[in-house]
Each structure stands twice: as C-alpha cells, then as structure tokens.
Amino acid sequence: MTTTTSDISRKKSAELFEKAKAYFPGGVNSPVRAFKSVYGTPLFIERGDQAHLWDADGNEFIDYCCSWGPLILGHNNAKIREAVQEQLGKGLSFGAPTELENHLAELILNNNKKIEKIRFVSSGTEAVMSAIRLARGYTKRDKIVKFEGCYHGHSDSLLVKAGSGLVTFGETSSAGVPKAFADETIVIALNDKEALEKVFADFKDQIAAVIIEGVPANNGLLIQDKDYIHFLRDITKENGSLLIFDEVITGFRLGFEGASKYYDIQPDILTYGKIIGGGMPVGAYGASKEIMGCISPDGAVYQAGTLSGNPVAMAAGIAALSILAAPGFYEKLEATTQKFVEEIRAYIQEKKYVVNIITIGSIFWFAFSENDKIQRADEIDPASMDKYKVMHRELLNRGIYFGPSGYEVGFISAAHTEDDLNQTLVAIKAALDVVFQ
C-alpha cells in the first residue's frame, strides 16, 4: 500500500503487546484496544496532557478518542488533578458515605431537570444493568426492547443482536450468554415505527422498557429524527412501559441534560458514564423519586457496590462538572466542532470524495458513504471500513489519534487548541487524499 509518510515506530509498543499476550486474552483488557480493525499493533500509551498523548515509543499525537468520550476537558486537567491529589491524601475508598457524594449529586440534580434522584455506580455498563433491573422491578414485567446498532455495555440482558425478521427475540452475540436471557430481549431496527408497533401488539403487557442510546454513537453516529424519538416516548407511555435513555456517551457531552434536552423529551430512566467523574471509573442512573424509590434500601430492587460513590471519583467529578456547568461552555465547544467539521466538508466537496462527516454537539464520525444521513446499523457498508483502516494509519503517521475502529466516533475537547485543530485539518486532508488516490 502506498502511503505519503513513513510509518511511526511501534517497536516498544509491539514488545509490550507481546508480553501482554501472556497475561491477558488477546493481550488486552478490552477488545477494541487490540487494533484488529486497523493496521499495526496497539499503541501503549504512556501519558496524556491537554489534547495530546504520548506512547511508549515517544510518538506524540493529538487525541480525538478522549478515552472514548469522557475527557471533555482533555487529559490531566489541572483542577481535576488537584482535586484527586487532595483526596488521595485522605483515603482511596471507605465503603461508606462521604459528603463528596452529596456535593456531586447536588451539582448534577440542580442542573439536570430530567432526574430527581440518582444512584452512583462504578461504570456505564453497571448503570445500564441496574436501570434494566429497576425497570423490570417497577413494571413487574420481564421483556426489554433494544435496537440493532445500540450498545449498552456487556451485561447478559443486552449483549444480544437481532435475529431474522421484522420482530425477533434477540440472539446472543457472545458465548456465555444463556439463550433464556436473550429470549427476554427483543431486538429491532432503529427508525422503524412499524416494528415497534408490532412489538407492542405481539407482546402486550410484557414489555418492561424500551432502551435506546440518547444518540446512537457506538456503531457509527446514527442521529435519529425528533419525531421518531417522540414516537418512542408516546408508545411506551401508552403501553405502560418505561423509556430508558442510555446517555453514557451523550450525557454531559451534548450538555448537562444531554440528548434528553436535545430531543426535548422526558425519559423514565437515564444512565450516565465516566464523564461525571472527570474520566474516573464511575457511572450513575437516575429517574423520578417514585421510580428510584424502588431501589434498595427503600424498595425491593437490589443493587449495591463497595466502590459506588468512590471518594476519589466523586472529587474528580465535582471538579469536572463545576467547569462544565459554566455558562457558554457547551455552546463554545459545539461552535468549535462545527467550524472544524465544515472545513473538512468543504474539502470533501471540492475533491468530490465519497465520504461524509456526521456531527452532533462535539461528536463527529466519518462515514465512507454517499449517504449524508445514516440512521440504522444496516445502512453502514462493512466494506467502507477498509477506507477507514487506511485513513487511521495515515493519521497516526501524521500525529493524529482516532479510535481504532471505523464504527467509533471522534470527540473534540475543550483542551483542543486552534493550533491542534489546524494541524489536524491538514492531516485529515492529506489522509483522505491517500484513501482516494
């Protein structure tokens, strides 16, 4: 393959990866890190600062993965670092309440009208798993509806894919998930009102909840029309089911009230990820006082965790969200992103390249397709990922770090400077020239 730049050195990363294979399945602790969807061995990251990363070989990159989204303030933010260091001197974990939990909850609830009570957990997966259990406990029903192309973590109830046909029970997408678990999950296509109407007709009074990513962003960026999201709200209310918004990516990324505010909608339960902990391992789920009253110790739905409300994560979250709550923060970040995206679009149009860049808030995604509006997983051409593989390597060679999969989205942080963005634009244009040469 012809490239216009020399490949960066990955010698030290390659050595570390070989050692890692003796310790971890596939040499990694999360599958996408293995770089199987792109060229080369994984990069082992040594440190990050502001919008930049450095790997074990000393290569420097401008980072648009941002730890898969939560680092909206960039790496090593001074206020977050200082808050963490202060708490480290007091203790790492107590397994008991701290005042920090109250402070972070107050900061969230005072700026988010979509929830009245919240429960902190340790990850987005745990938040969604708990939300599903809560929905089942509240409604006294068992079945869940999810959408093909939406990812909600690796809990058994949701690690399923669609079967054949308009409406099907889910099929396990991982070994180790019992068929009986998958049979309680119904998987349908996004943006298909008829399919959801059929679900409620076929399984009347059995559906506990419909769950959707606030904006599906784990399998491309599948932005749904507002009328479809409002249709979800209406049909779930009519049938006594709950609507769960998984805002692990969009919550506090599109704004304090996330996609719920964007769509002007009130979901029944919302889930959040590690952005609320400044990137630390933390998650949360929230709802009305009535629904959250079902959670133990107030109610019969059990959920617990020794590290829930961990004081280090709470301290980091307070520092991070205090910055995000400042007037104009999100408007400025979105304006920066739109300017960046528009320059790429102009270049694509000038060159007549078959690629679109789809964006919402400070999130963007390259779709190597003629379609400028992609709303379903089956509208993504798997063959287009070959072009992303080339683009990814070209960008790495030019000092730009994107996620190692063409299905993953990119993020702009408040730490990206004008120089960072300008350097990235030059690199993207050159990379696209190679892709389409």
MOMOWO-V711074 format. One record per residue. N is the residue number from 1. RES is the residue in three letters. PSI is psi in degrees with one decimal (none if undefined). Layout:
# MOMOWO-V711074
N&RES&PSI  N&RES&PSI
This chain:
# MOMOWO-V711074
1&MET&134.7  2&THR&130.5  3&THR&156.8  4&THR&-2.0  5&THR&157.2  6&SER&148.4  7&ASP&140.2  8&ILE&156.8  9&SER&131.8  10&ARG&23.3  11&LYS&-51.4  12&LYS&-41.7  13&SER&-41.1  14&ALA&-40.5  15&GLU&-43.1  16&LEU&-36.7  17&PHE&-41.3  18&GLU&-41.5  19&LYS&-41.7  20&ALA&-31.5  21&LYS&-24.4  22&ALA&-17.4  23&TYR&-35.2  24&PHE&148.8  25&PRO&121.6  26&GLY&4.9  27&GLY&9.0  28&VAL&165.2  29&ASN&5.9  30&SER&130.0  31&PRO&-43.4  32&VAL&-21.7  33&ARG&-14.9  34&ALA&-7.0  35&PHE&24.6  36&LYS&-19.3  37&SER&-4.2  38&VAL&-176.9  39&TYR&148.4  40&GLY&176.0  41&THR&160.0  42&PRO&149.0  43&LEU&128.9  44&PHE&116.2  45&ILE&135.8  46&GLU&-39.6  47&ARG&164.8  48&GLY&147.1  49&ASP&127.2  50&GLN&-121.0  51&ALA&14.3  52&HIS&148.9  53&LEU&151.2  54&TRP&132.8  55&ASP&-179.5  56&ALA&-20.8  57&ASP&1.6  58&GLY&4.3  59&ASN&140.5  60&GLU&137.8  61&PHE&148.9  62&ILE&125.0  63&ASP&125.1  64&TYR&10.5  65&CYS&-39.5  66&CYS&45.3  67&SER&38.2  68&TRP&30.7  69&GLY&-38.8  70&PRO&-19.0  71&LEU&63.6  72&ILE&-17.7  73&LEU&7.9  74&GLY&-174.4  75&HIS&145.4  76&ASN&38.7  77&ASN&133.4  78&ALA&-43.6  79&LYS&-37.8  80&ILE&-44.9  81&ARG&-44.5  82&GLU&-38.1  83&ALA&-40.9  84&VAL&-45.1  85&GLN&-38.6  86&GLU&-43.0  87&GLN&-33.2  88&LEU&-33.6  89&GLY&-13.7  90&LYS&-20.0  91&GLY&152.5  92&LEU&-36.5  93&SER&140.4  94&PHE&-21.8  95&GLY&28.9  96&ALA&160.9  97&PRO&147.8  98&THR&159.0  99&GLU&-25.3  100&LEU&-37.2  101&GLU&-43.7  102&ASN&-43.6  103&HIS&-44.9  104&LEU&-40.7  105&ALA&-42.4  106&GLU&-40.2  107&LEU&-40.8  108&ILE&-51.5  109&LEU&-32.2  110&ASN&-18.1  111&ASN&7.6  112&ASN&101.8  113&LYS&-3.3  114&LYS&-16.6  115&ILE&149.3  116&GLU&-29.5  117&LYS&155.8  118&ILE&154.3  119&ARG&123.2  120&PHE&141.1  121&VAL&-165.2  122&SER&-3.9  123&SER&165.3  124&GLY&-39.3  125&THR&-45.3  126&GLU&-36.8  127&ALA&-45.6  128&VAL&-43.0  129&MET&-42.7  130&SER&-36.6  131&ALA&-39.2  132&ILE&-45.8  133&ARG&-40.1  134&LEU&-43.5  135&ALA&-42.4  136&ARG&-40.9  137&GLY&-38.1  138&TYR&-42.0  139&THR&-15.7  140&LYS&31.9  141&ARG&165.0  142&ASP&-30.9  143&LYS&145.8  144&ILE&141.9  145&VAL&127.0  146&LYS&173.7  147&PHE&138.9  148&GLU&128.9  149&GLY&-7.6  150&CYS&131.6  151&TYR&133.6  152&HIS&30.4  153&GLY&-179.1  154&HIS&24.7  155&SER&152.3  156&ASP&-40.4  157&SER&-22.6  158&LEU&-4.9  159&LEU&64.8  160&VAL&158.9  161&LYS&170.0  162&ALA&145.7  163&GLY&-166.5  164&SER&145.7  165&GLY&169.0  166&LEU&-48.1  167&VAL&120.2  168&THR&155.6  169&PHE&151.4  170&GLY&151.9  171&GLU&139.6  172&THR&135.4  173&SER&12.4  174&SER&141.0  175&ALA&148.6  176&GLY&-6.2  177&VAL&113.2  178&PRO&142.5  179&LYS&-35.2  180&ALA&-34.1  181&PHE&-45.7  182&ALA&-30.1  183&ASP&-13.6  184&GLU&-0.1  185&THR&126.6  186&ILE&128.0  187&VAL&126.2  188&ILE&169.4  189&ALA&149.7  190&LEU&158.7  191&ASN&38.7  192&ASP&91.8  193&LYS&-38.3  194&GLU&-41.1  195&ALA&-42.4  196&LEU&-37.3  197&GLU&-39.3  198&LYS&-37.8  199&VAL&-49.0  200&PHE&-26.1  201&ALA&-41.5  202&ASP&-30.0  203&PHE&47.8  204&LYS&132.9  205&ASP&20.0  206&GLN&-13.7  207&ILE&115.3  208&ALA&-42.3  209&ALA&154.4  210&VAL&128.6  211&ILE&136.8  212&ILE&145.7  213&GLU&141.2  214&GLY&-48.9  215&VAL&114.2  216&PRO&117.2  217&ALA&20.0  218&ASN&-7.4  219&ASN&62.6  220&GLY&-178.0  221&LEU&95.4  222&LEU&77.8  223&ILE&122.2  224&GLN&151.2  225&ASP&149.8  226&LYS&-35.2  227&ASP&-29.7  228&TYR&-42.5  229&ILE&-39.4  230&HIS&-31.3  231&PHE&-41.8  232&LEU&-42.3  233&ARG&-44.2  234&ASP&-45.5  235&ILE&-32.4  236&THR&-41.4  237&LYS&-44.2  238&GLU&-28.7  239&ASN&10.3  240&GLY&22.3  241&SER&160.8  242&LEU&152.9  243&LEU&119.3  244&ILE&125.7  245&PHE&114.1  246&ASP&102.1  247&GLU&33.0  248&VAL&-36.0  249&ILE&-45.4  250&THR&-24.5  251&GLY&127.7  252&PHE&4.9  253&ARG&-44.0  254&LEU&-15.6  255&GLY&172.9  256&PHE&-30.9  257&GLU&11.1  258&GLY&-145.9  259&ALA&-24.4  260&SER&-40.6  261&LYS&-41.3  262&TYR&-42.7  263&TYR&-2.5  264&ASP&58.5  265&ILE&152.3  266&GLN&95.2  267&PRO&165.3  268&ASP&-39.9  269&ILE&140.4  270&LEU&144.5  271&THR&146.8  272&TYR&160.4  273&GLY&-157.0  274&LYS&-1.4  275&ILE&-28.2  276&ILE&-6.1  277&GLY&23.0  278&GLY&21.2  279&GLY&-9.0  280&MET&161.1  281&PRO&100.9  282&VAL&153.6  283&GLY&178.8  284&ALA&155.4  285&TYR&149.1  286&GLY&162.0  287&ALA&-165.6  288&SER&163.8  289&LYS&-37.6  290&GLU&-50.2  291&ILE&-43.6  292&MET&-18.0  293&GLY&-11.2  294&CYS&-12.0  295&ILE&136.7  296&SER&139.1  297&PRO&-1.7  298&ASP&-35.8  299&GLY&-167.0  300&ALA&-5.5  301&VAL&113.1  302&TYR&135.8  303&GLN&131.8  304&ALA&169.0  305&GLY&125.3  306&THR&-37.7  307&LEU&3.5  308&SER&129.7  309&GLY&26.7  310&ASN&130.6  311&PRO&-32.9  312&VAL&-43.6  313&ALA&-37.7  314&MET&-42.0  315&ALA&-42.8  316&ALA&-41.3  317&GLY&-41.5  318&ILE&-44.2  319&ALA&-44.1  320&ALA&-51.4  321&LEU&-24.4  322&SER&-34.5  323&ILE&-43.6  324&LEU&-26.9  325&ALA&-8.4  326&ALA&139.8  327&PRO&134.2  328&GLY&-3.8  329&PHE&-53.0  330&TYR&-35.6  331&GLU&-42.0  332&LYS&-42.4  333&LEU&-39.0  334&GLU&-40.0  335&ALA&-40.8  336&THR&-43.6  337&THR&-43.7  338&GLN&-39.3  339&LYS&-43.3  340&PHE&-48.9  341&VAL&-42.1  342&GLU&-35.3  343&GLU&-37.4  344&ILE&-43.6  345&ARG&-41.5  346&ALA&-39.5  347&TYR&-42.2  348&ILE&-43.7  349&GLN&-40.0  350&GLU&-42.0  351&LYS&-9.7  352&LYS&38.7  353&TYR&146.1  354&VAL&81.0  355&VAL&143.5  356&ASN&149.6  357&ILE&116.4  358&ILE&140.0  359&THR&151.3  360&ILE&132.5  361&GLY&-123.8  362&SER&24.2  363&ILE&141.9  364&PHE&159.4  365&TRP&134.6  366&PHE&120.3  367&ALA&112.4  368&PHE&76.8  369&SER&156.1  370&GLU&-20.2  371&ASN&128.6  372&ASP&3.8  373&LYS&105.8  374&ILE&121.3  375&GLN&-2.1  376&ARG&151.2  377&ALA&-35.6  378&ASP&-0.4  379&GLU&-3.0  380&ILE&124.2  381&ASP&114.4  382&PRO&-31.6  383&ALA&-22.9  384&SER&-17.9  385&MET&-21.2  386&ASP&-36.2  387&LYS&-38.6  388&TYR&-37.2  389&LYS&-43.6  390&VAL&-46.3  391&MET&-42.7  392&HIS&-46.1  393&ARG&-41.2  394&GLU&-38.6  395&LEU&-42.0  396&LEU&-42.3  397&ASN&-19.0  398&ARG&11.8  399&GLY&27.2  400&ILE&126.7  401&TYR&112.6  402&PHE&163.4  403&GLY&145.3  404&PRO&46.3  405&SER&136.2  406&GLY&-10.2  407&TYR&-11.4  408&GLU&149.6  409&VAL&167.1  410&GLY&160.3  411&PHE&141.5  412&ILE&137.4  413&SER&167.5  414&ALA&-14.1  415&ALA&-14.0  416&HIS&121.0  417&THR&170.6  418&GLU&-38.1  419&ASP&-41.4  420&ASP&-47.9  421&LEU&-40.2  422&ASN&-41.8  423&GLN&-38.6  424&THR&-40.4  425&LEU&-42.7  426&VAL&-43.3  427&ALA&-41.5  428&ILE&-43.4  429&LYS&-43.0  430&ALA&-39.6  431&ALA&-42.2  432&LEU&-34.8  433&ASP&-38.6  434&VAL&-43.6  435&VAL&-40.6  436&PHE&16.0  437&GLN&none
